Amino acid sequence: MPADPKSLSQIIARVRATPPASHPDDWMAAACPDATPAERVKLRAALAKAPEPDFARDAKRIPALQKWLKKEGLAAFLVPRADEHQGEYIVARAERLKWLTGFTGSAGFAVVMQKEAALFVDGRYTLQAPAETDASVIECRHFRKPPATEWLAGKLKKGDRVGFDPRITPVREAERWRAALEKAGAELVPLAENPVDRLWADQPGDPFSAIRPQPLKLAGESSADKRGRLGEEIARRGAGASVLNQLDSIAWVLNVRGGDTPATPLVQSFLILAADGHATWFVDSAKLTAGLAAGLGNGVTIRPIEAFADGLKDLARKTVSIEPDTATAWIEAALKDAGATVIHGADPAVLPKARKNPVELAGTRRTHIRDGAAMARFLSWIDREAEGLDELQVMAKLEDIRGADALHRGPSFTTIAGSGPNGAIVHYRASAETTRPVEAGTFLLVDSGAQYLDGTTDITRTVPIGRVPKRLKEHFTLVLKGHIAVATARFPSGTGGIAIDAFARRALWQAGLDFDHGTGHGVGVYLGVHEGPGRISPLSQVPLEPGMILSNEPGYYETGSHGIRIENLLVVRESAKAGFLEFETITFCPIDRRAIDVKLLDVAERRWLNAYHARVWKLLSPALKGAERAWLKRMTAAI
């Protein structure tokens, strides 16, 4: 393809709707790999002139949707924050909830009726959602008080019709809504076109990023071997094929990485995996870098992403397995319309992906040592420069320090830097309007992570700025006690995360305190910073298994005052006690000793903290020198 802006104008518009890459010219490796330096300069200039997606809040959008509902005879329309792939991070084109309401959080659900609307969020966003939305057109509600299904059912009358988009709604979610509405005498109606798309005049196009192979030396297992063993699992279910629409599953199965979604190296595509291990990959082939298709071999057939509907028709008269919690209602309907027999079963890649192999674990351990050194440089800078900084400067500095790593590929999520009361907003995002100075006498909470070619990190440290009140140190120490209790837990094989979650809360509960989020989530290897199926939460009964990487992040938040969270990543491993499992901490960075009320720690807790800090010093000190090394020595001294 010629490397001139005119011929690449459509691709340039798509690149503009793609998350910024750590290497801005990366897309050219697929679109125009032979571009000369002069041509690259012209392409960069053309890209800079292309308009960015506009998500400025507009209170007229919800009334416009309500007017459309009335015209179509619909009582309500469901607006999840979701796309066709059901991932946490979605492309700009799919940010319908954000465009409609102004809410920027990673999880939310809106119900728009003809005369009212409600946005349902969890405990992470109960402060953020009202601040970002217009109360004159939409009400913010907690997602359990009551659930959206109950809220809407209580407002409907017999015969009412509620529209939904089956392309972005999972099978099980549609079934849940259908059952709730039927009890109220109402009907759930699949729509051929999402009405938000009709209203969104300047809706971005599909993203465009280069797709590259994840080499065997980092993946630890070839795609052919993965597909072979997953095919055996599909056959055991009595199916001839399985349809995968989760992007992290597809990337893991094929050993490929891209940049279509924010903070996660994923590729917009679909995959049909046959029981014999053959895969049909529906993807924009223009995004493939040189040699990738050949490297996948004859076991993978590549077809245009627009041919996915035809690919489902090709499964006629076959038994097909889909994951009902993630496969969409449209996929199931298309399969049934084609004459396929649909059975429900887990995405065959999810659990194998969660059980990290030795190569993946070795890579992620290396990643965490390098990331720990970057964090030490950052935190020592905070200590030197805190006075006069604001939250945005803190975020920029951390990204700059991590970016010096040659394997760094950007953040694994948007950094949360909350000073004082902003730290109490669990998933706070600093902006020019909200940024606060780093203030003495309170905490600075920094929750951040990075993507590296050999691993994914997620770490939270809460830093006391100057001397903080005794009450804040007490709260910090109670959170630390919960963190240590999880880190040192030993539990029988087959135990779910629900049993571990209480370990994190016991010390807080004894003080009459708690936190409104789970204690831990799964983490991928150069994939999603949040992945299933394992979690440490009050709801998860999925057994924890060796090789899973989980976060350990208890916290405490006092609205208007401060927030505290201490987060490390853990690997589940076999214990010396037969039949039991335990955790290995793989995050290495000082936990601020100045925020601890040592009298509240028992002997075993002090011993754990001192041993942890001794290991932090051993692993990180070789990468540091001068003032940074001296800072690390002070921060890892025994207590």
C-alpha positions in Angstrom: 0.0 0.0 0.0 1.4 3.5 -0.9 2.6 5.4 2.2 0.9 8.7 1.4 -1.8 10.4 3.6 -4.4 10.5 0.9 -4.4 6.7 0.2 -4.3 6.0 3.9 -6.9 8.6 4.9 -9.4 6.0 6.1 -6.8 4.1 8.1 -5.5 7.4 9.6 -9.1 8.2 10.8 -9.2 4.7 12.5 -5.8 5.2 14.1 -7.1 8.5 15.6 -9.9 6.4 17.2 -7.4 3.9 18.6 -5.8 4.3 22.0 -2.4 6.1 21.9 0.5 3.6 21.5 3.7 3.7 23.5 5.4 3.7 20.0 3.3 6.2 18.0 4.4 4.9 14.6 3.6 1.3 15.4 0.5 1.2 13.2 2.7 1.9 10.2 4.3 -1.5 10.6 1.0 -3.0 9.3 -0.4 -0.2 7.1 2.8 0.8 5.3 5.8 -1.2 6.5 8.1 0.2 3.7 7.4 3.9 4.4 10.4 6.1 4.1 11.4 8.5 6.9 10.0 11.4 4.9 6.7 9.6 4.3 6.4 8.8 8.0 6.8 12.5 8.8 3.8 13.3 6.4 1.7 10.5 8.0 2.4 11.8 11.5 1.3 15.3 10.4 -1.9 13.9 8.8 -2.7 11.9 11.9 -2.2 15.0 14.1 -4.8 16.9 12.0 -7.4 14.1 12.1 -10.2 14.8 14.7 -10.3 13.0 18.0 -13.4 11.3 19.3 -15.5 13.8 21.2 -17.1 12.8 24.5 -18.0 16.2 25.9 -21.1 15.8 28.1 -24.3 17.0 26.4 -27.6 17.0 28.4 -29.6 16.9 25.2 -28.6 13.4 24.3 -30.8 11.5 26.8 -33.9 13.5 25.8 -33.2 12.8 22.2 -33.1 9.0 22.9 -36.3 9.4 24.9 -38.0 11.1 22.0 -36.9 8.1 19.8 -38.3 5.6 22.3 -41.7 7.3 22.2 -41.7 7.3 18.4 -40.9 3.6 18.3 -43.3 2.6 21.0 -40.7 1.4 23.4 -41.0 1.9 27.1 -37.3 1.8 27.8 -33.9 1.0 26.3 -31.0 -0.7 28.0 -27.5 0.9 27.7 -24.7 -1.3 29.1 -21.1 -0.2 29.0 -20.2 -3.1 26.7 -19.1 -4.1 23.2 -19.3 -7.3 21.2 -16.5 -8.8 23.1 -17.6 -8.1 26.8 -14.2 -6.9 27.9 -13.5 -4.3 30.6 -11.8 -2.0 28.0 -13.8 -1.2 24.9 -13.0 0.7 21.7 -14.1 4.4 21.3 -16.9 3.4 18.9 -18.5 1.3 21.7 -18.4 4.0 24.4 -22.1 4.5 24.1 -22.7 4.9 27.8 -20.0 7.5 28.1 -21.3 9.5 25.1 -24.9 9.3 26.3 -24.4 10.1 30.0 -20.9 11.6 30.6 -20.0 8.7 33.0 -16.4 7.6 32.4 -16.1 4.6 34.8 -15.2 1.1 33.7 -18.5 -0.4 34.8 -22.0 1.0 34.6 -25.5 0.4 33.2 -28.1 2.8 32.2 -31.9 2.4 31.8 -33.5 5.1 29.7 -37.3 5.3 29.8 -39.5 7.8 28.0 -39.6 10.2 30.9 -36.8 9.3 33.2 -33.4 7.6 33.2 -31.1 5.9 35.8 -27.4 5.0 35.9 -26.5 2.0 38.0 -22.9 1.8 39.4 -21.1 -0.2 42.1 -19.4 1.1 45.2 -16.3 2.2 43.3 -18.3 4.9 41.5 -20.9 6.1 43.9 -19.0 9.5 44.2 -17.7 9.7 40.7 -21.0 9.0 38.8 -23.0 12.0 40.2 -20.0 14.3 39.6 -19.8 13.3 35.9 -23.5 13.2 35.0 -26.4 15.7 34.7 -28.9 15.2 37.5 -31.6 17.0 35.5 -31.7 14.1 32.9 -30.4 11.0 34.8 -30.4 9.7 38.4 -27.4 7.8 39.8 -28.1 4.7 41.8 -26.2 1.8 43.5 -26.5 -1.3 41.4 -27.9 -3.4 44.2 -30.3 -0.9 45.8 -32.4 -2.2 44.1 -30.9 -3.9 41.0 -31.7 -2.4 37.6 -34.1 -5.3 36.7 -36.2 -4.7 39.8 -36.1 -0.9 39.4 -37.4 -1.1 35.8 -39.9 -3.9 36.4 -41.5 -1.8 39.1 -42.1 1.0 36.7 -43.5 -1.0 33.7 -47.1 -1.9 32.9 -48.4 -4.9 31.2 -47.6 -5.0 27.4 -44.7 -2.6 27.6 -41.7 -3.3 25.3 -38.1 -2.8 26.4 -35.4 -2.6 23.7 -31.9 -3.9 23.9 -28.9 -4.5 21.6 -28.3 -8.2 21.3 -24.8 -7.7 19.7 -23.5 -6.3 23.0 -25.6 -8.2 25.5 -24.5 -11.6 26.8 -26.9 -14.6 26.6 -27.3 -14.9 30.3 -27.8 -11.2 30.8 -30.6 -11.2 28.2 -32.2 -14.2 29.9 -32.1 -12.5 33.2 -33.7 -9.3 31.8 -36.3 -11.3 29.9 -37.4 -13.3 33.0 -37.6 -10.1 35.1 -39.7 -8.3 32.5 -42.0 -11.2 31.9 -43.0 -11.2 35.5 -44.1 -7.6 35.0 -46.0 -8.5 31.9 -43.4 -6.7 29.7 -41.4 -7.9 26.7 -37.7 -7.7 26.0 -37.2 -6.8 22.3 -33.9 -7.3 20.4 -33.2 -4.3 18.1 -31.5 -4.6 14.7 -29.7 -1.3 15.3 -28.6 0.4 18.4 -30.5 3.7 18.7 -27.5 5.4 20.3 -25.6 4.8 17.1 -28.4 6.6 15.2 -28.0 9.6 17.4 -24.2 9.7 17.5 -23.4 11.6 14.3 -19.6 11.6 14.7 -19.3 8.1 16.2 -15.7 6.9 15.7 -14.8 4.1 13.4 -13.2 0.8 14.3 -9.6 1.0 15.6 -6.5 0.2 13.6 -3.3 -1.0 15.3 -0.6 -3.4 14.2 -1.0 -7.0 15.2 2.2 -8.8 16.2 3.1 -12.3 17.4 3.8 -13.0 21.0 7.0 -15.1 20.7 7.3 -18.6 22.1 10.1 -17.5 24.4 7.5 -15.3 26.2 4.3 -17.3 25.7 5.8 -20.6 26.8 3.4 -22.7 24.6 2.8 -22.6 20.9 -0.6 -21.7 19.5 -0.9 -25.1 17.8 -0.4 -26.8 21.1 -2.9 -24.6 22.8 -5.5 -25.1 20.1 -4.9 -28.9 20.2 -5.6 -29.2 23.9 -8.5 -26.8 23.8 -9.9 -28.7 20.9 -9.8 -31.9 23.1 -11.8 -30.1 25.7 -14.4 -28.9 23.2 -14.7 -32.6 22.0 -15.2 -33.8 25.5 -18.2 -31.5 25.8 -19.8 -33.2 22.8 -19.3 -30.2 20.6 -17.7 -29.8 17.2 -16.6 -26.2 17.7 -16.6 -23.3 20.2 -17.1 -19.6 19.4 -14.8 -17.2 21.2 -15.6 -13.5 21.3 -13.5 -12.5 24.4 -10.4 -10.7 23.0 -8.0 -11.8 25.7 -8.9 -15.4 25.0 -8.3 -15.0 21.3 -5.0 -13.2 21.9 -3.8 -16.0 24.2 -4.9 -18.8 22.0 -3.2 -17.4 18.9 -0.2 -15.9 20.7 -0.8 -12.5 19.2 -1.0 -9.0 20.6 -2.3 -5.7 19.3 -3.4 -2.3 20.5 -7.1 -1.8 19.6 -8.3 -1.4 23.2 -7.0 1.0 25.9 -4.4 -0.3 28.3 -4.6 -3.9 27.0 -2.8 -5.3 23.9 -5.9 -6.8 22.3 -7.1 -7.3 18.7 -10.7 -6.7 17.6 -11.7 -10.1 16.2 -13.7 -13.3 16.6 -12.5 -16.9 16.7 -14.2 -20.2 15.8 -12.2 -23.1 17.3 -13.0 -26.5 16.0 -12.6 -29.7 18.1 -9.8 -30.8 15.8 -7.8 -27.7 16.8 -8.3 -25.8 13.6 -9.2 -22.1 14.1 -11.0 -19.6 11.9 -9.9 -16.1 12.8 -12.2 -13.2 11.7 -10.0 -10.1 11.7 -9.0 -7.2 9.6 -6.0 -8.7 7.8 -4.7 -5.2 6.9 -3.5 -5.0 10.6 -1.3 -8.1 10.4 2.4 -7.4 10.4 4.7 -9.2 8.0 5.1 -12.9 8.6 2.3 -13.2 11.2 -0.1 -15.2 9.0 2.6 -17.5 7.9 3.7 -18.1 11.5 0.2 -19.2 12.5 0.4 -22.0 9.9 -2.3 -24.0 8.1 -4.1 -24.6 11.3 -5.5 -21.1 11.3 -7.7 -19.7 8.5 -7.9 -15.9 8.4 -11.2 -14.3 7.1 -12.4 -10.7 7.2 -14.1 -9.7 10.4 -17.2 -8.7 8.4 -17.5 -12.4 7.4 -18.2 -13.5 11.0 -21.9 -13.8 10.5 -21.2 -16.1 7.5 -18.8 -18.1 9.6 -21.6 -18.8 12.1 -23.8 -19.9 9.2 -21.1 -22.4 8.3 -21.7 -24.1 11.6 -25.1 -25.3 10.5 -26.0 -28.9 11.7 -23.0 -28.8 14.2 -23.1 -28.7 17.9 -21.5 -25.5 19.1 -20.3 -24.5 22.6 -20.6 -20.9 23.7 -20.0 -19.2 27.0 -23.4 -17.8 28.1 -21.9 -15.1 30.4 -19.8 -13.6 27.6 -21.1 -14.8 24.2 -23.8 -12.4 23.0 -27.4 -13.0 22.4 -26.8 -12.2 18.7 -24.2 -15.0 18.4 -26.6 -17.5 19.9 -29.5 -16.4 17.8 -27.4 -16.5 14.6 -26.2 -20.0 15.4 -29.7 -21.3 16.0 -31.0 -19.5 12.9 -28.3 -21.4 11.0 -29.5 -24.7 12.3 -26.7 -25.3 14.8 -27.2 -27.0 18.1 -26.1 -24.6 20.8 -24.7 -25.9 24.2 -23.5 -23.7 27.0 -20.1 -24.1 28.5 -17.2 -22.0 29.8 -14.9 -20.3 27.3 -12.4 -23.1 26.9 -9.4 -20.7 27.0 -10.3 -18.9 30.3 -9.0 -21.4 32.8 -5.9 -22.5 30.9 -5.0 -18.9 30.4 -5.4 -18.2 34.1 -3.0 -21.2 35.0 0.2 -19.5 34.0 2.9 -21.8 32.7 6.5 -21.7 34.0 7.7 -19.4 31.2 5.0 -16.9 31.8 5.6 -16.9 35.5 9.4 -16.4 35.0 8.7 -13.5 32.7 6.2 -11.8 35.0 8.6 -12.2 37.9 11.3 -10.4 35.9 8.7 -7.8 35.0 7.9 -7.1 38.6 11.5 -6.6 39.6 12.0 -4.0 36.9 8.7 -2.4 37.7 9.5 -2.4 41.4 12.7 -0.5 40.6 10.7 2.1 38.6 8.3 2.5 41.5 11.2 3.0 43.9 12.6 5.8 41.6 9.1 7.3 41.5 8.4 7.1 45.2 11.8 8.6 46.1 11.0 11.4 43.7 7.7 12.0 45.5 9.6 12.2 48.8 11.9 14.9 47.3 9.4 16.9 45.3 6.0 16.5 47.0 5.7 20.1 47.8 4.2 21.9 44.8 3.1 18.8 42.9 -0.5 18.0 41.8 -2.1 14.7 40.9 -1.6 15.1 37.1 2.1 15.8 37.6 2.4 12.7 39.7 0.7 10.6 37.0 2.9 12.0 34.2 6.1 11.4 36.2 5.3 7.8 36.9 4.6 7.1 33.2 7.8 8.8 32.2 9.9 6.7 34.6 8.3 3.4 33.5 8.6 4.4 29.8 12.4 4.2 30.1 12.1 0.4 30.1 12.7 -1.0 26.6 10.0 -3.6 27.1 7.4 -1.1 28.4 4.2 -0.9 26.3 2.2 1.6 28.2 -0.1 1.6 31.3 -2.2 -1.4 32.2 -5.0 1.0 33.3 -5.2 4.8 33.8 -3.2 5.7 36.9 -5.2 6.6 40.0 -3.4 9.4 41.9 -5.7 10.7 44.7 -4.5 13.3 47.2 -6.4 13.6 50.4 -10.1 13.3 49.9 -9.7 12.3 46.2 -8.0 9.1 47.5 -11.4 8.2 49.0 -12.9 7.9 45.4 -12.0 4.3 44.7 -11.6 4.5 40.9 -10.8 8.2 40.8 -9.4 9.7 37.6 -7.6 13.1 37.9 -8.5 15.7 35.4 -7.7 19.4 34.9 -10.9 20.2 36.7 -10.5 17.8 39.7 -6.7 17.6 40.3 -5.6 18.5 43.8 -2.2 19.4 45.1 -0.2 16.9 47.1 -0.9 18.2 50.6 1.0 17.7 53.8 -0.8 15.9 56.7 -2.7 13.5 54.5 -2.2 10.5 52.2 -1.4 10.3 48.5 -2.9 7.1 47.0 -1.3 5.9 43.8 -2.8 2.9 42.1 -1.0 2.1 38.8 0.2 -0.6 36.5 2.1 -1.2 33.3 2.2 -3.5 30.3 5.5 -5.0 29.4 6.2 -7.5 26.7 6.9 -10.1 29.4 4.2 -9.2 32.0 1.6 -7.0 33.4 1.8 -5.2 36.7 -0.7 -3.6 39.1 0.4 -2.0 42.4 -1.0 0.5 44.9 1.0 2.4 47.4 -0.4 4.9 49.9 2.2 7.6 50.8 2.0 9.8 53.9 2.9 13.4 53.0 4.7 14.7 56.0 3.3 13.8 59.4 -0.2 12.4 59.3 -2.7 12.2 62.2 -2.7 9.1 64.5 -6.2 8.2 63.2 -4.9 7.9 59.6 -2.0 5.7 60.7 -4.4 3.4 62.6 -6.5 3.0 59.4 -3.4 2.3 57.4 -2.2 -0.3 59.8 -5.5 -2.1 59.8 -5.4 -2.3 56.0 -1.8 -3.6 56.2 -2.9 -6.3 58.7 -5.5 -7.5 56.2 -2.9 -7.4 53.4 -0.5 -9.5 55.4 -3.3 -12.0 56.4 -4.0 -12.6 52.7 -0.4 -12.8 51.7 0.3 -15.5 54.4 -2.9 -17.5 54.0 -2.7 -21.3 53.6 -5.9 -23.0 52.4 -7.1 -26.3 51.1 -7.0 -27.0 47.4 -10.4 -26.3 45.9 -11.0 -23.2 48.1 -12.7 -20.3 46.4 -11.8 -16.6 46.7 -14.8 -16.0 48.9 -13.1 -17.8 51.7 -9.9 -15.7 51.4 -11.7 -12.4 51.2 -12.6 -12.3 54.9 -8.9 -12.5 55.8 -8.4 -9.0 54.4 -11.3 -7.6 56.3 -11.0 -9.1 59.8 -8.9 -6.3 61.4 -11.1 -3.6 59.8 -14.3 -5.4 60.9 -13.0 -5.5 64.5 -12.7 -1.8 64.3 -16.2 -1.4 62.8 -14.8 -0.6 59.3 -15.0 -2.1 55.9 -14.4 -1.4 52.1 -16.8 -1.7 49.3 -14.9 -3.6 46.6 -13.3 -7.1 46.2 -9.9 -7.9 47.7 -8.3 -9.3 44.5 -8.7 -9.9 40.8 -6.9 -12.1 38.3 -4.1 -10.6 36.2 -2.8 -11.7 32.8 0.7 -11.8 31.3 1.0 -9.0 28.8 -2.8 -9.2 28.7 -5.7 -7.9 30.8 -4.9 -6.4 34.2 -8.3 -7.8 35.2 -9.0 -11.3 34.1 -11.0 -14.3 35.3 -12.0 -16.7 36.5 -10.2 -16.5 39.9 -10.9 -13.6 42.3 -10.7 -12.8 46.0 -14.1 -11.3 46.7 -17.2 -11.9 48.8 -18.9 -13.3 45.7 -16.3 -15.6 44.0 -16.5 -19.3 44.6 -14.2 -20.2 41.7 -11.5 -22.5 43.2 -8.0 -20.9 43.2 -5.5 -22.9 41.3 -1.7 -23.0 41.1 -0.3 -20.6 38.5 -3.1 -18.0 38.9 -1.9 -14.5 39.4 -4.2 -12.4 41.8 -4.1 -9.0 43.4 -4.1 -8.5 47.1 -5.6 -5.0 47.7 -7.6 -4.3 50.8 -8.4 -0.7 51.5 -10.3 1.8 53.6 -11.9 5.0 52.4 -13.3 7.9 54.4 -15.3 10.3 52.2 -14.0 13.8 52.3 -10.8 12.8 54.1 -8.6 10.1 52.8 -8.2 6.8 51.0 -5.9 3.9 51.7 -5.1 0.8 49.6 -2.1 -1.5 49.7 -1.7 -3.8 46.7 0.7 -6.4 45.6 0.3 -9.3 43.1 0.4 -12.9 44.2 0.9 -16.2 42.5 -1.0 -19.2 43.8 1.3 -22.1 44.4 1.4 -25.6 46.1 2.1 -25.5 49.8 4.6 -27.8 51.6 1.5 -29.2 53.3 0.0 -31.8 51.0 -3.4 -30.8 49.7 -3.0 -27.1 50.5 -2.2 -24.0 48.6 -0.5 -20.7 49.5 0.5 -17.4 47.9 3.9 -16.1 46.6 4.1 -12.3 46.6 5.7 -11.1 43.3 5.4 -7.3 43.7 8.5 -5.7 45.2 8.2 -2.1 46.5 8.4 -0.7 50.0 5.2 -0.3 52.0 5.6 3.0 53.7 6.9 2.4 57.2 6.1 6.0 58.2 2.3 5.4 57.9 2.4 2.3 60.3 1.3 2.3 63.9 3.8 -0.5 64.9 2.0 -1.1 68.2 -1.0 -2.5 66.2 1.1 -5.2 64.5 1.8 -8.5 66.2 5.1 -10.3 66.1 4.2 -12.5 63.1 3.1 -9.4 61.1 6.3 -7.5 61.9 8.3 -10.5 60.9 6.5 -10.8 57.6 7.0 -7.0 56.9 10.7 -7.1 57.7 11.2 -10.2 55.5 9.3 -8.6 52.7 11.4 -5.5 52.9 14.6 -7.4 53.1 13.6 -9.1 49.8 12.7 -5.8 48.2 16.1 -4.4 49.1 17.9 -7.5 47.7 16.0 -7.5 44.4 15.8 -3.7 43.7 19.0 -2.2 45.1 21.2 -3.5 42.2 19.1 -1.3 39.8 19.4 1.9 41.9 22.1 4.2 42.9 22.8 7.5 44.7 19.8 9.1 46.4 17.4 6.5 45.1 19.4 3.6 46.6 19.7 5.5 49.9 16.0 6.1 49.9 15.3 2.4 49.4 17.7 1.5 52.2 15.8 3.7 54.6 12.4 2.5 53.5 13.3 -1.2 53.8 14.9 -1.0 57.2 13.5 -3.4 59.8 10.9 -2.3 62.3 
